[in-house]
Amino acid sequence: MYNQLTEHERYTLGAMNRAGFSARHIARVLDRSHTTIRRELSRNACHATDGAYRPSKAQERTNGRRRRSRQIKHHPPEIYDWIETVLQEDQCSPEQIAGASRKAVGVPISHATIYRHVRKDQRQGGRLYRHLKQGGKRRRKRTFWLEKRGRLQGKPMIDTRPEAVELRLEPGHWEGDTVTGATGERDCLLTLVDRSAGISLVKKLRHRTVTAVNRAVLEVIRDSGLPFKTITWDNDTEFHGYKALEEAAGIRCYFAYSHRPWERGSNENFNGLLRQYFPKRKSLARVRQRDCDRIAQKLNSRPRKRYGYQTPIERLNAISGVVHVGG
């Protein structure tokens, strides 16, 4: 366990530092890590004057930090009632709730306070924790190799996209992918995310095929009322009918490189949010389009940190004046 330096150790450190001893030598004498000594000298030096380390001032600053750290702010019960309501009904993350708190209830609340409240509720037998996004995914090393499955020559790749797509300043440039359910199941979901506003659309597919994807995209373009200029797809084979789609819809399609999901970061992030409602390896056979529309509307109404805690709908309205999001 890490223990802060004592006042006596600070005076010893100050004397040895003035005598010109190195941080490693001081650390050996005090039986401390050399990084602890360097951090102490950097953090508590008198930077406003001559930059020297003075033990009395260092101890004074440490005491002040301890006093301030113990000033725990307790919010009234109605604030926690609001937190629980938003968490349970909208499944917003603690960070999203914290970002919207000042506007919603007039009080700034940190995400750490929300996590503490949830964990306290869990220790007391509550179920608030079930509404948190469960990570559970282990990070794996990113590796690169030649993709041999379903290769299609001559696809327009992501690095040939116009500059307007990269800048994210105008709506109409989308990222797309399919989300699968149970292993071996044909039913899946088509997801589309606008790069500039974060608006997301979800379409239920009975088959994960080129024909099903193209038909669904054309329906979305026709019914949503949103601008469509480009779509950047994942590298799966169900998107290989892109030329027919371009001709029918008057858009341009591009493809991310294999095994580089971060090239479609907006879409990958949305698919992660969608998994809260449609977990991996769970059947999608009973999912209906109205379920997809309801979940998409809920996610489009969530505040996002990257947009200054505006919702994607608010963001879209701000940059284009478009407010209608069809199902």
N, C-alpha and C positions, 0 to 999 in steps of 0.2 A: 504494500500500500504506500502511496506517495504521501509524505508529510512535508509541510512547508518548513522553511528555515526558521529556527528560533531566533529570538533577539540576540542571544549570546553568539550564535553562529554568524549573524549579520555583522556584528562588531569585529569578529575574527576575520571574516571575509574582507571587510573594509580595510583593516590594517594590512593584511597581506596584499590586497590589490594596490594600495598606495606604495607598498614596498616593491612592487613590480613583479610579483609572482604570477605565473600563468594560471588560467582557469583550471587546467588539469592538475597542477600541483596543489592548488587550494582545495580542489575536490578530494584529492587523496588525504589531505590533512583532516578535512571535515567528514570523511567517509561518505561523500555524496557523489552523484553523477556530475560529470563536467558540464553536461547540458543544463542541469539545474543551476549551476553557478553562472553560466553564461546568460541564462534566462533572467536570473535575479539581477545581474549587472545591467542588462539591457532594459528590463522593465522598470526598475526603481532608480535609475540614474536621474540626476537633476538636469534633464534635457533643456529646460527653459533657461538655465543660467550657463554653467560651464561644462555640463555633461559629466561631472564627477559623481562617484557613488558615495553617499553619506548614509551610514547605518541608521541614524536617528530618523532621517527623512524616509528611508525605506520602510522602517517599522511603522511609522505614522501612516504611510500610504496603505500598508497591509491591513492595519487596524481599521482604516476607513472602508476598505473593500469588504471586510468581514461584516461590518455594521450594515452596509448597504445591501449585501447579499441576504441578510436576514429580514429585510423589510418585505415580507411576503404580503402581497396585496390580495385580499379576499373580496370576491365579487358577490353581490347579493344573489339570492336563490333564483330570481327571475332571469338573470344572465345565464346561469347554468341550465335552466329550463329551455332557454332559446338554443343553447349549444346542443342539447340533447335532441331537440326537435329537428334541427337542421341535419344533424348527424344521422338520425334514424330515417327521416323522410326523404332527404336529398342525397344521402351518402356522400356528402362533401368531406374532403380530407380536413384534418385539423388545421393545416396551413391555409387552406381555402377559407375555412370558417374564420380564422384569425384575420385574414386579409379583408374580409367583408364586415368584420365586427363593428368597426367605428361607424361605418355608414348605416348598418342595420340597427344597432342598439346604442350608438353614441359612446361606446367605451372600447378602447383598444385592448385586445386580449391576445396574448402570445400563444403560439401553437403548443409550446411546452406546457402551459397551464391547462390546455384542453387535454393533452395526453395524460397529464397527472390526474385530471378528473376522471378520465376513462379508466385508467388503471386502478384508481381507488374504487370505482364502481365495480370493477372486475373482482377485486379482492373481497368485496362485500357480497359477491354472488350475482352481481348485475350482468347484463348482456350487451352493454354499449359497445364493448370491444368487437363484437361480431359485425358491426357496421364499419369498422376500419378496413381499408384496403389491405388484404393479407398479402404480403410480399411472398415469402416462401420460396422464391426462385433463387437458385444458386447461380452466381455469375460464372460464365465459362470463358475460357480464353478464345479470343477471336483468331481464327485461322483462315487461310486463303488457299483454295485449291481449284482446279479446273472443274467447272460444272459440266457433267456429261448427260444429265437427264433433260429431255425435251428442249434441246438447243435449237434456236431459230436464228439463222444467219440474217444479217442486215437490219437487226432491230435498232431503232434510234435510242441511243443510250443517254443516261442522265446528264453527262457532261456536254451534250450538244443542245441542252435547253437554252432558250433565250434568257438574257439577263433579267428580264422582268419577273421570271419565275423565281429566280434566286433571291431577289430583293424583298419578296413578300409584301409589296406595297399595294397591289391591286387584287381584288377577288377574281376568282375564275380559274385559278391554277390549283389543281387537286392532286391528292395522292390516294392510291387505291390498293386494296388487298382483299383476300377472302379469309374468313375466320371459320375454322372447322369445329365440330363437336366430338361425338363419340368416334372411336377408331372404326374405320370401315364404313362409316355412314356417308351417304351421298348429300344429305342436307347440309347447307352451310350459309354463312352470311357474307354479303358483299359490303365492304365499308369504304366510304369516300370522305376525305377530309380536305377542306379548303386551307391552303397554306397560309393565307394572309389573315383570316378571321378565326380559324379553328372550327368553323361550322362543320358538323358531321352528319352524314346520311347513312342509313343502314337498310339494306334490302335483303329479304329472305330469298334464298335460291334452293330449288329442289334438287338441282344437279350442279356439280362443280365443273361446268363445261364452257367452252368458248361461246356456244350459242346462248346459254343461260346468262352468262356475264354480259354479252353485248345487248341482249334484250333488256336486262335489268338497267343497264346504264342509260339506254335510250329512254326508258320509262322515267328514270330519275331526272334526266335533262328536260324532258317534256313537262313533268308534273311539279318539279320543285320551284320553278320560277327563278332559279339562281343562275348566274353566269357560268359557263363552262368554256374554257379556252384550251387548257391542256390538262392531261392526266398523266401522272408518273406512277407506273405500275410496279408491283413486285415481279420477280422473274419467273413465276409459275406459268405452266402451259395454258391455263384457262384464259390468259390475256393475249394469247398469240393471234387472236382474230382482230387485232388492233386496226389493221388497214380498212376492213369493212366498217368498223366503228368510226374511224376518221372520216370516211366518205359519207356516211349516213348522218353524222352529227356536226360535221364541220369543225372538228377539234384536232389537236395534235397529241399524240401519245409518245411517252418516253418510258424507258425501263431502267430501274436501279440495277447495279451489278450484284451478282450472286453473293449471298452470305454477307451482305453489308446493309443490315436493316436500318442503321443510323442514317442512311441516305434518304430514307422516307420517315424521318423522325416524328413528324406530326401524326402520320397514320399509325405508326407503331405505338406511340403513346396512347392514342385513342383506343386501339385494340386492347391495350392493357387495361384501360378503364372499363371497356366493355366486358372484360372477363369477370368483373365483379358481379355481373348479372347473368352471364353465360359462361360458366366455368369450363375449363379444359376437360375433355373426356366425358362431358355430359351431353346427352342427346339433344339435338336441335329439331328433331322431327315434329314435336308438338308446338314449336314456336311459330307464331303467326306474324304477318306483316304489321298488324296493329301493336303487337308487343315490341317490335323493332322501332316503330315510330315513337312509342311512349318512352322507351329508354333513350333514344336519340334526342328527344325533346328535353328530357331530364339532364342529359350530359351537356346539351347546348345551353342550358340555363344555369350551369355551374360557373362560378367565378374562376378565372384562371390567372395564376401569378404572372405569366409572361405578358399578359395584357393589362397589367396594373389592376388585377382582380375585376376586370370587366368580364361579363359572360361572352361566349362566342356570338350570341345574337346581338348583344350591345356593340360588340366590336364590328360586326358586319354592318350594322346600321350606321356606325360612326364613319366607316370608310367608304360606304357606297349608297347609304340611304335605303337599302333593301331590308325589309323586315319580315317578309313572308318566307317561311321554311316549310315546304310541303313534305308529305310523307311518301 
